[in-house]
Amino acid sequence: MIDNKCLRRVLCIRADNMGDVIMSSPAMRALKETFGSHITLLTSRAGALVVPYLDCVDGLITADLPWAGHAGSTDYDLPALAGEIASMHFDAAIIFTVYSQSALPAAMLAYMAGIPVRVAYARENPYALLTTWLPDNEPYERISHQVERDLHLVRSIGADVADDRLLLTPHAQTLEGLKDKLSSISIHYNTSYWVLHPGVSEEKRKYPAEFWIETGKLLAAKFGLPLLISGSASEKTLADAIAAGIGSSARSVAGVLSLGEFIALVDKAAGVVSVNTSTIHIAAAVQTPVVVLYAQTNPQHTPWKSLQEVLPFSVPAHLQSRNAVIRHVAQSLYHEVVPYPAPVEIVGAVERLLSSKAAPPGLVEQERY
């Protein structure tokens, strides 16, 4: 156990994207609640977007690190970053990873910055790079949800949290912006609506546009609620085409909303249908029911402790990962080819959520299979 006096200023490293940062937030809250730590988060530009809505983060360092797969990150000046981190005199670095990643590049960065306490999972022997090493037995002996994996890491040094749900704090000013933007597309703020989110960061998670259109038509006919097709500015063409294909009951809001407005949109929604991306973790954080069209990539990343239905489908063979750990999981868990969920299946999942027959899951813990 580490003396809590050594954990006043903590650097948390979560090098990935927005959804990953959200899933690590209960572990960061645990550090703050247990030790009173001042938390600085080192994350990507994409991950940094959600930080203003996380009460557990006090400071931010933004860097698209080259080992995290971000476009344009290969030329990053790591010695300069190490110097910047060193100047902030952190007491400890906590490194959060997915089981298919190595924490050692981040551990080396923390070592170069002179951070005295360095905590992470590692499959390899880290020797002096880590001062607290948790041998990584995932996914070979067990698979935990990502939230539980990160909590287990900080519990190894004595931190814990009273409420381990995902929590986002919408800002009051974003509600006014959302009201104005909904009004501009003839949607009153107090109207019930569903959000459909088709945009993906990886091709292997994509659900076909023609299926989205058919799903939207069925939902509109069944429930009579407006359907808001969401996405980033880069996903506007897709969202616009899906909205047009569905017809008058659908509106595209892709590229229109700020992140804060999008969080408020999801918070106010009757429910969400989405591929497995950050949207499902936002829905979990505001306790909005969500149907997830879940590409069989990483079983750790379903919505955490929220009302949900998960409809899986197989990743096409030519898009499957070359990572040996991910391939082991795929070969162990995903024996059969699972087709895309049919639109009628999605409507059935929505019906079950609306009737509250689906129970919020507890801890997802899958022992050795």
Solvent accessible surface area in square Angstrom, and as a share of the most:
residue,aa,sasa,rsa
1,M,187,0.84
2,I,34,0.17
3,D,80,0.42
4,N,68,0.35
5,K,146,0.62
6,C,55,0.33
7,L,0,0.00
8,R,122,0.45
9,R,85,0.31
10,V,0,0.00
11,L,0,0.00
12,C,0,0.00
13,I,2,0.01
14,R,0,0.00
15,A,9,0.07
16,D,15,0.08
17,N,65,0.34
18,M,26,0.12
19,G,7,0.07
20,D,21,0.11
21,V,0,0.00
22,I,0,0.00
23,M,2,0.01
24,S,0,0.00
25,S,1,0.00
26,P,0,0.00
27,A,0,0.00
28,M,0,0.00
29,R,28,0.10
30,A,0,0.00
31,L,0,0.00
32,K,56,0.24
33,E,99,0.44
34,T,56,0.32
35,F,15,0.06
36,G,53,0.51
37,S,2,0.01
38,H,71,0.32
39,I,0,0.00
40,T,1,0.00
41,L,0,0.00
42,L,0,0.00
43,T,0,0.00
44,S,0,0.00
45,R,152,0.56
46,A,41,0.32
47,G,0,0.00
48,A,14,0.11
49,L,104,0.52
50,V,0,0.00
51,V,17,0.10
52,P,80,0.50
53,Y,22,0.08
54,L,7,0.03
55,D,112,0.58
56,C,4,0.03
57,V,17,0.10
58,D,69,0.36
59,G,20,0.19
60,L,78,0.39
61,I,8,0.04
62,T,55,0.32
63,A,2,0.02
64,D,12,0.06
65,L,0,0.00
66,P,48,0.30
67,W,80,0.28
68,A,23,0.18
69,G,74,0.71
70,H,30,0.13
71,A,91,0.71
72,G,76,0.73
73,S,3,0.02
74,T,116,0.67
75,D,135,0.70
76,Y,79,0.30
77,D,83,0.43
78,L,47,0.23
79,P,94,0.59
80,A,57,0.44
81,L,4,0.02
82,A,6,0.04
83,G,41,0.40
84,E,83,0.37
85,I,1,0.00
86,A,37,0.29
87,S,76,0.49
88,M,59,0.26
89,H,141,0.63
90,F,8,0.03
91,D,38,0.20
92,A,0,0.00
93,A,0,0.00
94,I,0,0.00
95,I,2,0.01
96,F,4,0.02
97,T,9,0.05
98,V,12,0.07
99,Y,2,0.01
100,S,22,0.14
101,Q,64,0.28
102,S,49,0.32
103,A,2,0.02
104,L,32,0.16
105,P,46,0.29
106,A,3,0.02
107,A,0,0.00
108,M,87,0.39
109,L,5,0.02
110,A,0,0.00
111,Y,111,0.42
112,M,97,0.43
113,A,9,0.07
114,G,57,0.55
115,I,2,0.01
116,P,81,0.51
117,V,21,0.12
118,R,21,0.08
119,V,0,0.00
120,A,0,0.00
121,Y,9,0.03
122,A,4,0.03
123,R,92,0.34
124,E,88,0.40
125,N,74,0.38
126,P,7,0.04
127,Y,172,0.65
128,A,68,0.53
129,L,33,0.17
130,L,10,0.05
131,T,75,0.44
132,T,30,0.17
133,W,95,0.33
134,L,21,0.11
135,P,91,0.57
136,D,16,0.08
137,N,52,0.27
138,E,1,0.00
139,P,0,0.00
140,Y,75,0.28
141,E,92,0.41
142,R,40,0.15
143,I,5,0.02
144,S,1,0.00
145,H,0,0.00
146,Q,0,0.00
147,V,0,0.00
148,E,25,0.11
149,R,0,0.00
150,D,1,0.01
151,L,0,0.00
152,H,78,0.35
153,L,0,0.00
154,V,0,0.00
155,R,86,0.31
156,S,42,0.27
157,I,1,0.01
158,G,31,0.30
159,A,1,0.01
160,D,71,0.37
161,V,17,0.10
162,A,103,0.79
163,D,46,0.24
164,D,28,0.14
165,R,99,0.36
166,L,2,0.01
167,L,68,0.34
168,L,14,0.07
169,T,58,0.34
170,P,45,0.28
171,H,54,0.24
172,A,78,0.60
173,Q,126,0.56
174,T,16,0.09
175,L,60,0.30
176,E,101,0.45
177,G,19,0.18
178,L,0,0.00
179,K,72,0.31
180,D,98,0.51
181,K,65,0.28
182,L,1,0.00
183,S,75,0.48
184,S,92,0.59
185,I,44,0.22
186,S,89,0.58
187,I,9,0.05
188,H,120,0.53
189,Y,43,0.16
190,N,107,0.55
191,T,44,0.26
192,S,58,0.37
193,Y,0,0.00
194,W,5,0.02
195,V,0,0.00
196,L,1,0.00
197,H,18,0.08
198,P,3,0.02
199,G,2,0.02
200,V,36,0.20
201,S,85,0.55
202,E,68,0.31
203,E,106,0.47
204,K,34,0.14
205,R,52,0.19
206,K,77,0.33
207,Y,3,0.01
208,P,22,0.14
209,A,31,0.24
210,E,109,0.49
211,F,69,0.29
212,W,1,0.00
213,I,41,0.21
214,E,75,0.34
215,T,0,0.00
216,G,0,0.00
217,K,96,0.41
218,L,61,0.30
219,L,4,0.02
220,A,21,0.16
221,A,91,0.71
222,K,113,0.48
223,F,58,0.24
224,G,60,0.58
225,L,45,0.22
226,P,27,0.17
227,L,3,0.01
228,L,0,0.00
229,I,0,0.00
230,S,1,0.01
231,G,17,0.16
232,S,54,0.35
233,A,77,0.60
234,S,106,0.69
235,E,35,0.16
236,K,95,0.40
237,T,114,0.66
238,L,50,0.25
239,A,0,0.00
240,D,49,0.26
241,A,56,0.44
242,I,1,0.00
243,A,9,0.07
244,A,81,0.63
245,G,28,0.27
246,I,15,0.08
247,G,32,0.31
248,S,106,0.69
249,S,35,0.23
250,A,8,0.06
251,R,75,0.27
252,S,27,0.18
253,V,6,0.04
254,A,1,0.00
255,G,41,0.40
256,V,68,0.39
257,L,32,0.16
258,S,55,0.35
259,L,36,0.18
260,G,0,0.00
261,E,15,0.07
262,F,24,0.10
263,I,0,0.00
264,A,2,0.01
265,L,0,0.00
266,V,0,0.00
267,D,68,0.35
268,K,61,0.26
269,A,10,0.08
270,A,32,0.24
271,G,0,0.00
272,V,0,0.00
273,V,0,0.00
274,S,0,0.00
275,V,0,0.00
276,N,9,0.05
277,T,22,0.13
278,S,27,0.17
279,T,2,0.01
280,I,0,0.00
281,H,8,0.04
282,I,2,0.01
283,A,0,0.00
284,A,0,0.00
285,A,8,0.06
286,V,23,0.13
287,Q,85,0.38
288,T,4,0.02
289,P,28,0.18
290,V,0,0.00
291,V,0,0.00
292,V,0,0.00
293,L,0,0.00
294,Y,9,0.04
295,A,0,0.00
296,Q,27,0.12
297,T,20,0.12
298,N,22,0.11
299,P,24,0.15
300,Q,1,0.00
301,H,27,0.12
302,T,22,0.13
303,P,1,0.01
304,W,2,0.01
305,K,55,0.23
306,S,0,0.00
307,L,35,0.18
308,Q,23,0.10
309,E,29,0.13
310,V,49,0.28
311,L,21,0.11
312,P,56,0.35
313,F,1,0.00
314,S,25,0.16
315,V,12,0.07
316,P,44,0.27
317,A,88,0.68
318,H,155,0.69
319,L,52,0.26
320,Q,83,0.37
321,S,23,0.15
322,R,226,0.83
323,N,54,0.28
324,A,78,0.60
325,V,18,0.10
326,I,44,0.23
327,R,101,0.37
328,H,58,0.26
329,V,1,0.00
330,A,28,0.21
331,Q,120,0.53
332,S,25,0.16
333,L,42,0.21
334,Y,50,0.19
335,H,145,0.65
336,E,136,0.61
337,V,134,0.77
338,V,45,0.26
339,P,101,0.63
340,Y,77,0.29
341,P,5,0.03
342,A,36,0.28
343,P,17,0.10
344,V,104,0.60
345,E,87,0.39
346,I,0,0.00
347,V,13,0.07
348,G,17,0.16
349,A,0,0.00
350,V,0,0.00
351,E,69,0.31
352,R,101,0.37
353,L,3,0.02
354,L,80,0.40
355,S,60,0.38
356,S,82,0.53
357,K,160,0.68
358,A,17,0.13
359,A,82,0.64
360,P,83,0.52
361,P,43,0.27
362,G,44,0.42
363,L,92,0.46
364,V,50,0.29
365,E,66,0.30
366,Q,67,0.30
367,E,109,0.49
368,R,161,0.59
369,Y,96,0.37
